[in-house]
Amino acid sequence: MGAHSKGAARDTRAARDTRAARAGRPEPAAPAGPAAAPSPPAGRDGYFDLLRAVALVRVVTYHTFGWAWAGMVFPSMGVMFGLAGTLMARSLRRPALTVIRGRVRRLLPPFWFWGLFVVTAMLVHGWMPGWQIVYWIVPLGDPPGSAWAEQAWEIVWYLRTYLWFVLLSPLLLRVFRLSPVVVLVLSLVPVVVLTYVWQPPEGRLGSALTDLATFLFCWLLGFAHHEGVLGRLRPLAVAVASLAALAYGGWYALAHQSAYGGTYDLDDNPLAQAFWSAGFVTLLMYAKEYAGLVGPSRSRLVTVFNARAVTIYLWHELALILAVPLIDRFWEVPAFEKYLPLESQWFMFGVGWILIGGFVLACGWVEDVAARRKPTLLPGGRAARMGA
Protein backbone atom coordinates (compact mmCIF):
# COMPACT_ATOMS: atom_id res chain seq x y z
CA MET A 1 0.00 0.00 0.00
CA GLY A 2 1.50 3.33 -1.04
CA ALA A 3 1.76 6.49 1.04
CA HIS A 4 -1.27 8.04 -0.67
CA SER A 5 -3.42 5.05 0.14
CA LYS A 6 -2.32 5.03 3.79
CA GLY A 7 -3.07 8.76 4.04
CA ALA A 8 -6.48 8.27 2.48
CA ALA A 9 -7.23 5.50 4.94
CA ARG A 10 -6.26 7.74 7.85
CA ASP A 11 -8.44 10.57 6.49
CA THR A 12 -11.40 8.24 6.04
CA ARG A 13 -11.08 6.91 9.58
CA ALA A 14 -10.72 10.44 10.95
CA ALA A 15 -13.88 11.48 9.10
CA ARG A 16 -15.80 8.54 10.54
CA ASP A 17 -14.56 9.38 14.03
CA THR A 18 -15.65 12.98 13.59
CA ARG A 19 -19.12 12.03 12.36
CA ALA A 20 -19.51 9.57 15.22
CA ALA A 21 -18.47 12.16 17.78
CA ARG A 22 -20.97 14.68 16.37
CA ALA A 23 -23.72 12.07 16.56
CA GLY A 24 -22.92 11.51 20.23
CA ARG A 25 -22.15 7.82 19.88
CA PRO A 26 -18.87 5.85 19.70
CA GLU A 27 -17.59 4.50 16.42
CA PRO A 28 -17.94 0.69 16.28
CA ALA A 29 -14.70 -1.25 16.10
CA ALA A 30 -13.70 -2.79 12.80
CA PRO A 31 -14.22 -6.55 12.64
CA ALA A 32 -11.16 -8.71 13.08
CA GLY A 33 -9.67 -10.44 10.07
CA PRO A 34 -9.71 -14.19 9.59
CA ALA A 35 -6.24 -14.59 11.07
CA ALA A 36 -7.03 -12.65 14.24
CA ALA A 37 -6.89 -14.76 17.38
CA PRO A 38 -9.28 -14.28 20.30
CA SER A 39 -8.08 -12.67 23.46
CA PRO A 40 -6.56 -15.09 25.94
CA PRO A 41 -8.82 -16.04 28.82
CA ALA A 42 -8.16 -14.40 32.12
CA GLY A 43 -6.68 -16.61 34.80
CA ARG A 44 -6.27 -20.36 34.76
CA ASP A 45 -8.57 -22.86 33.12
CA GLY A 46 -9.73 -25.25 35.83
CA TYR A 47 -11.23 -27.70 33.33
CA PHE A 48 -7.99 -28.10 31.41
CA ASP A 49 -5.99 -28.29 34.64
CA LEU A 50 -8.24 -31.13 35.79
CA LEU A 51 -7.80 -32.98 32.47
CA ARG A 52 -4.03 -32.68 32.75
CA ALA A 53 -4.06 -34.03 36.31
CA VAL A 54 -6.27 -36.97 35.28
CA ALA A 55 -3.96 -37.65 32.34
CA LEU A 56 -0.95 -37.89 34.64
CA VAL A 57 -2.76 -40.21 37.04
CA ARG A 58 -3.74 -42.41 34.11
CA VAL A 59 -0.11 -42.55 32.90
CA VAL A 60 1.09 -43.74 36.31
CA THR A 61 -1.80 -46.22 36.52
CA TYR A 62 -1.01 -47.68 33.11
CA HIS A 63 2.69 -48.06 33.89
CA THR A 64 1.79 -49.82 37.14
CA PHE A 65 -0.87 -52.26 35.95
CA GLY A 66 -0.27 -52.38 32.18
CA TRP A 67 -4.00 -52.45 31.41
CA ALA A 68 -4.45 -52.45 27.63
CA TRP A 69 -7.89 -50.86 27.96
CA ALA A 70 -6.57 -47.86 29.92
CA GLY A 71 -5.81 -45.92 26.75
CA MET A 72 -9.37 -46.33 25.52
CA VAL A 73 -10.86 -45.20 28.81
CA PHE A 74 -8.70 -42.07 28.78
CA PRO A 75 -6.08 -41.46 26.04
CA SER A 76 -3.70 -39.44 28.19
CA MET A 77 -1.10 -38.62 25.56
CA GLY A 78 -3.68 -37.29 23.13
CA VAL A 79 -5.19 -35.15 25.87
CA MET A 80 -1.81 -33.76 26.91
CA PHE A 81 -0.84 -32.88 23.34
CA GLY A 82 -4.21 -31.22 22.79
CA LEU A 83 -3.84 -29.09 25.92
CA ALA A 84 -0.25 -28.20 25.02
CA GLY A 85 -1.39 -27.16 21.52
CA THR A 86 -3.95 -24.80 23.03
CA LEU A 87 -1.33 -23.15 25.24
CA MET A 88 1.12 -22.90 22.36
CA ALA A 89 -1.42 -21.17 20.11
CA ARG A 90 -2.22 -18.69 22.85
CA SER A 91 1.45 -17.94 23.45
CA LEU A 92 2.18 -17.39 19.75
CA ARG A 93 0.46 -14.03 19.98
CA ARG A 94 3.99 -13.05 21.03
CA PRO A 95 7.09 -13.34 18.79
CA ALA A 96 7.68 -16.96 17.82
CA LEU A 97 11.36 -17.08 18.82
CA THR A 98 10.54 -15.71 22.26
CA VAL A 99 7.85 -18.33 22.76
CA ILE A 100 10.04 -21.20 21.58
CA ARG A 101 12.92 -20.06 23.75
CA GLY A 102 10.62 -19.93 26.78
CA ARG A 103 9.24 -23.41 26.11
CA VAL A 104 12.69 -24.91 25.70
CA ARG A 105 13.93 -23.15 28.82
CA ARG A 106 11.10 -24.62 30.88
CA LEU A 107 11.55 -28.11 29.50
CA LEU A 108 15.29 -28.74 29.45
CA PRO A 109 16.46 -28.01 33.05
CA PRO A 110 14.05 -30.57 34.61
CA PHE A 111 15.06 -33.01 31.88
CA TRP A 112 18.78 -32.43 32.54
CA PHE A 113 18.33 -32.78 36.30
CA TRP A 114 16.47 -36.08 35.90
CA GLY A 115 18.86 -37.26 33.18
CA LEU A 116 21.87 -36.68 35.42
CA PHE A 117 20.68 -39.41 37.76
CA VAL A 118 19.58 -41.81 35.00
CA VAL A 119 22.77 -41.45 32.93
CA THR A 120 25.00 -41.73 36.01
CA ALA A 121 23.22 -44.92 37.10
CA MET A 122 23.64 -46.43 33.63
CA LEU A 123 27.34 -45.53 33.51
CA VAL A 124 27.89 -47.12 36.91
CA HIS A 125 26.23 -50.28 35.59
CA GLY A 126 28.63 -50.53 32.66
CA TRP A 127 26.85 -48.58 29.93
CA MET A 128 29.16 -47.21 27.19
CA PRO A 129 27.52 -44.33 25.28
CA GLY A 130 28.43 -43.15 21.79
CA TRP A 131 28.01 -39.75 20.15
CA GLN A 132 24.24 -40.13 20.45
CA ILE A 133 24.61 -39.06 24.07
CA VAL A 134 24.05 -35.53 22.72
CA TYR A 135 20.33 -36.39 22.75
CA TRP A 136 20.56 -36.31 26.54
CA ILE A 137 21.31 -32.59 26.15
CA VAL A 138 18.59 -31.71 23.63
CA PRO A 139 16.14 -34.60 23.03
CA LEU A 140 15.46 -33.95 19.36
CA GLY A 141 15.89 -37.71 18.99
CA ASP A 142 15.42 -40.55 21.43
CA PRO A 143 18.39 -40.50 23.84
CA PRO A 144 20.38 -43.73 24.00
CA GLY A 145 20.38 -45.92 27.06
CA SER A 146 21.06 -49.36 28.41
CA ALA A 147 18.52 -52.15 28.52
CA TRP A 148 18.97 -52.23 32.29
CA ALA A 149 17.37 -48.76 32.64
CA GLU A 150 14.98 -48.88 29.68
CA GLN A 151 11.90 -48.58 31.87
CA ALA A 152 13.21 -45.25 33.14
CA TRP A 153 14.31 -43.59 29.88
CA GLU A 154 11.79 -44.93 27.35
CA ILE A 155 9.26 -42.25 28.40
CA VAL A 156 11.43 -39.51 26.85
CA TRP A 157 9.61 -40.04 23.53
CA TYR A 158 6.89 -37.67 24.80
CA LEU A 159 9.37 -34.87 25.52
CA ARG A 160 10.99 -35.41 22.12
CA THR A 161 7.64 -35.20 20.33
CA TYR A 162 6.55 -32.20 22.37
CA LEU A 163 9.79 -30.39 21.57
CA TRP A 164 9.37 -30.97 17.83
CA PHE A 165 5.78 -29.71 17.96
CA VAL A 166 6.98 -26.58 19.75
CA LEU A 167 9.61 -25.93 17.06
CA LEU A 168 7.13 -26.53 14.24
CA SER A 169 4.22 -24.61 15.78
CA PRO A 170 4.81 -21.19 14.16
CA LEU A 171 4.62 -22.84 10.73
CA LEU A 172 1.80 -25.18 11.74
CA LEU A 173 -0.30 -22.31 13.08
CA ARG A 174 0.20 -20.31 9.90
CA VAL A 175 -0.88 -23.27 7.76
CA PHE A 176 -3.79 -24.02 10.09
CA ARG A 177 -5.17 -20.51 9.73
CA LEU A 178 -5.35 -20.84 5.93
CA SER A 179 -8.26 -23.28 6.20
CA PRO A 180 -8.70 -24.52 9.79
CA VAL A 181 -11.25 -27.30 9.35
CA VAL A 182 -9.65 -28.68 6.19
CA VAL A 183 -6.17 -28.66 7.72
CA LEU A 184 -7.49 -30.29 10.89
CA VAL A 185 -9.10 -33.14 8.95
CA LEU A 186 -6.07 -33.58 6.69
CA SER A 187 -3.80 -33.83 9.75
CA LEU A 188 -4.91 -37.47 10.07
CA VAL A 189 -3.55 -38.28 6.59
CA PRO A 190 0.14 -38.66 7.64
CA VAL A 191 -0.57 -41.50 10.08
CA VAL A 192 -2.71 -43.24 7.43
CA VAL A 193 0.14 -42.92 4.92
CA LEU A 194 2.66 -44.33 7.40
CA THR A 195 0.34 -47.27 8.06
CA TYR A 196 -0.82 -48.20 4.56
CA VAL A 197 1.49 -46.55 2.02
CA TRP A 198 5.01 -45.93 3.30
CA GLN A 199 6.78 -47.74 6.10
CA PRO A 200 8.88 -45.27 8.13
CA PRO A 201 12.56 -46.10 8.56
CA GLU A 202 13.82 -47.87 11.65
CA GLY A 203 15.49 -45.91 14.42
CA ARG A 204 15.13 -42.37 15.68
CA LEU A 205 13.83 -40.83 12.47
CA GLY A 206 11.09 -43.38 12.05
CA SER A 207 10.03 -43.11 15.69
CA ALA A 208 9.91 -39.32 15.53
CA LEU A 209 7.88 -39.28 12.31
CA THR A 210 5.43 -41.86 13.65
CA ASP A 211 4.83 -40.04 16.92
CA LEU A 212 4.43 -36.67 15.19
CA ALA A 213 1.93 -38.16 12.75
CA THR A 214 0.05 -39.93 15.54
CA PHE A 215 -0.59 -36.83 17.63
CA LEU A 216 -0.63 -34.08 14.97
CA PHE A 217 -4.43 -33.92 15.00
CA CYS A 218 -4.54 -33.45 18.78
CA TRP A 219 -1.96 -30.65 18.66
CA LEU A 220 -3.88 -28.85 15.91
CA LEU A 221 -7.12 -29.46 17.81
CA GLY A 222 -5.58 -27.31 20.52
CA PHE A 223 -5.12 -24.60 17.90
CA ALA A 224 -8.77 -25.03 16.85
CA HIS A 225 -9.94 -24.58 20.42
CA HIS A 226 -7.90 -21.45 21.03
CA GLU A 227 -8.79 -19.86 17.69
CA GLY A 228 -12.49 -20.38 18.33
CA VAL A 229 -12.87 -22.72 15.36
CA LEU A 230 -14.05 -25.65 17.46
CA GLY A 231 -16.71 -23.63 19.23
CA ARG A 232 -18.26 -22.50 15.93
CA LEU A 233 -18.91 -26.05 14.71
CA ARG A 234 -22.37 -27.55 15.00
CA PRO A 235 -22.86 -30.14 17.75
CA LEU A 236 -24.25 -32.77 15.38
CA ALA A 237 -21.28 -32.48 13.02
CA VAL A 238 -18.79 -32.72 15.89
CA ALA A 239 -20.59 -35.68 17.44
CA VAL A 240 -20.81 -37.63 14.17
CA ALA A 241 -17.18 -36.97 13.21
CA SER A 242 -15.89 -37.78 16.70
CA LEU A 243 -17.88 -41.00 16.99
CA ALA A 244 -16.74 -42.03 13.52
CA ALA A 245 -13.10 -41.50 14.52
CA LEU A 246 -13.64 -43.45 17.74
CA ALA A 247 -15.34 -46.28 15.86
CA TYR A 248 -12.57 -46.54 13.30
CA GLY A 249 -9.79 -46.33 15.90
CA GLY A 250 -11.46 -48.91 18.13
CA TRP A 251 -12.17 -51.25 15.23
CA TYR A 252 -8.61 -51.03 13.94
CA ALA A 253 -7.17 -51.73 17.39
CA LEU A 254 -9.38 -54.80 17.93
CA ALA A 255 -9.15 -56.15 14.37
CA HIS A 256 -5.37 -55.91 14.04
CA GLN A 257 -4.20 -57.28 17.37
CA SER A 258 -2.09 -59.98 15.72
CA ALA A 259 -0.04 -57.34 13.92
CA TYR A 260 0.73 -55.53 17.17
CA GLY A 261 1.87 -58.26 19.51
CA GLY A 262 -1.56 -59.74 20.15
CA THR A 263 -2.88 -56.69 21.99
CA TYR A 264 -5.32 -53.86 21.35
CA ASP A 265 -3.19 -51.49 23.45
CA LEU A 266 -3.29 -48.11 21.71
CA ASP A 267 0.30 -47.38 22.71
CA ASP A 268 1.43 -50.14 20.34
CA ASN A 269 -0.84 -49.12 17.45
CA PRO A 270 -0.23 -45.62 15.98
CA LEU A 271 -3.23 -45.57 13.63
CA ALA A 272 -5.69 -46.70 16.29
CA GLN A 273 -4.13 -44.28 18.78
CA ALA A 274 -4.44 -41.37 16.34
CA PHE A 275 -8.11 -41.89 15.51
CA TRP A 276 -9.23 -42.86 19.01
CA SER A 277 -7.42 -39.85 20.51
CA ALA A 278 -8.82 -37.57 17.78
CA GLY A 279 -12.41 -38.52 18.55
CA PHE A 280 -11.99 -38.60 22.33
CA VAL A 281 -10.10 -35.31 22.71
CA THR A 282 -12.45 -33.54 20.28
CA LEU A 283 -15.43 -34.48 22.46
CA LEU A 284 -13.60 -33.34 25.61
CA MET A 285 -12.68 -29.96 24.16
CA TYR A 286 -16.00 -29.39 22.43
CA ALA A 287 -17.86 -30.23 25.64
CA LYS A 288 -16.09 -27.32 27.28
CA GLU A 289 -17.17 -24.95 24.50
CA TYR A 290 -20.73 -26.27 24.20
CA ALA A 291 -21.58 -26.91 27.85
CA GLY A 292 -19.22 -24.42 29.49
CA LEU A 293 -17.58 -27.08 31.65
CA VAL A 294 -15.30 -25.83 34.41
CA GLY A 295 -12.92 -27.54 36.78
CA PRO A 296 -11.99 -27.15 40.45
CA SER A 297 -10.32 -23.75 40.28
CA ARG A 298 -9.11 -23.86 43.90
CA SER A 299 -8.03 -27.48 44.25
CA ARG A 300 -4.55 -27.56 45.77
CA LEU A 301 -4.01 -31.10 44.48
CA VAL A 302 -4.83 -30.14 40.88
CA THR A 303 -2.59 -27.09 41.26
CA VAL A 304 0.33 -29.25 42.39
CA PHE A 305 -0.18 -31.71 39.54
CA ASN A 306 -0.08 -28.92 36.98
CA ALA A 307 2.83 -27.02 38.49
CA ARG A 308 4.87 -30.23 38.80
CA ALA A 309 3.65 -32.00 35.64
CA VAL A 310 7.14 -32.40 34.15
CA THR A 311 8.52 -33.69 37.45
CA ILE A 312 5.72 -36.21 37.88
CA TYR A 313 6.06 -37.45 34.32
CA LEU A 314 9.84 -37.81 34.39
CA TRP A 315 10.22 -39.33 37.83
CA HIS A 316 7.16 -41.59 38.05
CA GLU A 317 8.85 -44.57 36.38
CA LEU A 318 11.81 -44.32 38.75
CA ALA A 319 9.35 -44.25 41.63
CA LEU A 320 7.68 -47.44 40.37
CA ILE A 321 11.09 -49.08 39.87
CA LEU A 322 12.20 -48.20 43.40
CA ALA A 323 8.91 -49.38 44.87
CA VAL A 324 9.79 -53.00 44.03
CA PRO A 325 12.97 -53.38 46.15
CA LEU A 326 11.37 -51.26 48.88
CA ILE A 327 8.41 -53.64 49.11
CA ASP A 328 10.85 -56.57 49.07
CA ARG A 329 12.32 -55.21 52.28
CA PHE A 330 8.86 -55.11 53.85
CA TRP A 331 8.75 -58.90 53.64
CA GLU A 332 11.54 -58.98 56.22
CA VAL A 333 9.24 -57.40 58.82
CA PRO A 334 6.81 -60.04 60.20
CA ALA A 335 4.08 -57.50 61.00
CA PHE A 336 4.24 -56.05 57.47
CA GLU A 337 4.17 -59.54 55.96
CA LYS A 338 1.09 -60.44 57.97
CA TYR A 339 -0.98 -57.29 57.74
CA LEU A 340 0.04 -55.56 54.50
CA PRO A 341 -1.01 -56.75 51.02
CA LEU A 342 2.59 -56.89 49.81
CA GLU A 343 1.75 -59.05 46.78
CA SER A 344 -0.89 -56.66 45.48
CA GLN A 345 -0.13 -54.33 42.60
CA TRP A 346 -2.45 -51.82 44.26
CA PHE A 347 -0.06 -51.74 47.19
CA MET A 348 2.82 -51.05 44.78
CA PHE A 349 0.65 -48.36 43.18
CA GLY A 350 0.24 -46.67 46.56
CA VAL A 351 3.93 -46.94 47.43
CA GLY A 352 4.76 -45.57 43.99
CA TRP A 353 2.66 -42.47 44.61
CA ILE A 354 4.33 -41.93 47.97
CA LEU A 355 7.71 -42.01 46.23
CA ILE A 356 6.40 -39.71 43.48
CA GLY A 357 5.38 -37.29 46.21
CA GLY A 358 8.91 -37.48 47.58
CA PHE A 359 10.36 -36.70 44.14
CA VAL A 360 7.98 -33.76 43.79
CA LEU A 361 9.23 -32.33 47.09
CA ALA A 362 12.90 -33.06 46.35
CA CYS A 363 13.07 -32.22 42.64
CA GLY A 364 10.05 -30.09 41.76
CA TRP A 365 11.86 -26.85 42.53
CA VAL A 366 13.79 -27.30 39.26
CA GLU A 367 10.58 -26.47 37.39
CA ASP A 368 10.35 -23.21 39.34
CA VAL A 369 13.93 -22.32 38.45
CA ALA A 370 13.32 -23.19 34.79
CA ALA A 371 10.24 -20.94 34.77
CA ARG A 372 12.16 -18.15 36.54
CA ARG A 373 9.94 -18.33 39.60
CA LYS A 374 10.95 -18.40 43.23
CA PRO A 375 11.57 -22.06 44.13
CA THR A 376 8.95 -23.51 46.46
CA LEU A 377 8.51 -26.87 48.15
CA LEU A 378 4.89 -27.10 47.02
CA PRO A 379 3.29 -24.61 44.62
CA GLY A 380 0.47 -22.41 45.74
CA GLY A 381 -2.16 -20.70 43.67
CA ARG A 382 0.14 -19.56 40.90
CA ALA A 383 1.21 -22.73 39.15
CA ALA A 384 2.89 -23.31 35.86
CA ARG A 385 1.31 -25.57 33.32
CA MET A 386 3.30 -28.21 31.53
CA GLY A 387 4.64 -26.45 28.50
CA ALA A 388 3.00 -23.15 29.44
Sequence and secondary structure as in RCSB ss.txt:
>XXXX:A:sequence
MGAHSKGAARDTRAARDTRAARAGRPEPAAPAGPAAAPSPPAGRDGYFDLLRAVALVRVVTYHTFGWAWAGMVFP
SMGVMFGLAGTLMARSLRRPALTVIRGRVRRLLPPFWFWGLFVVTAMLVHGWMPGWQIVYWIVPLGDPPGSAWAE
QAWEIVWYLRTYLWFVLLSPLLLRVFRLSPVVVLVLSLVPVVVLTYVWQPPEGRLGSALTDLATFLFCWLLGFAH
HEGVLGRLRPLAVAVASLAALAYGGWYALAHQSAYGGTYDLDDNPLAQAFWSAGFVTLLMYAKEYAGLVGPSRSR
LVTVFNARAVTIYLWHELALILAVPLIDRFWEVPAFEKYLPLESQWFMFGVGWILIGGFVLACGWVEDVAARRKP
TLLPGGRAARMGA
>XXXX:A:secstr
  HHHHHHHHHHHHHHHHHHHHTTS        TT      SS  HHHHHHHHHHHHHHHHHHHH  TTHHHH  
HHHHHHHHHHHHHHHHTTS HHHHHHHHHHHHHHHHHHHHHHHHHHHHHTT    GGGGGGTS SS     GGGH
HHHTTHHHHHHHHHHHHHHHHHHHHHHHSHHHHHHHTTHHHHHHHHT    SSHHHHHHHHHHHHHHHHHHHHHH
HTTHHHHS HHHHHHHHHHHHHHHHHHHHHTGGGGTT   GGG HHHHHHHHHHHHHHHHHHHHHH     TT H
HHHHHHHTHHHHHHHHHHHHHHHHHHHHHHTTSHHHHHHS TT HHHHHHHHHHHHHHHHHHHTHHHHHHTT   
 SS  SS   TT 
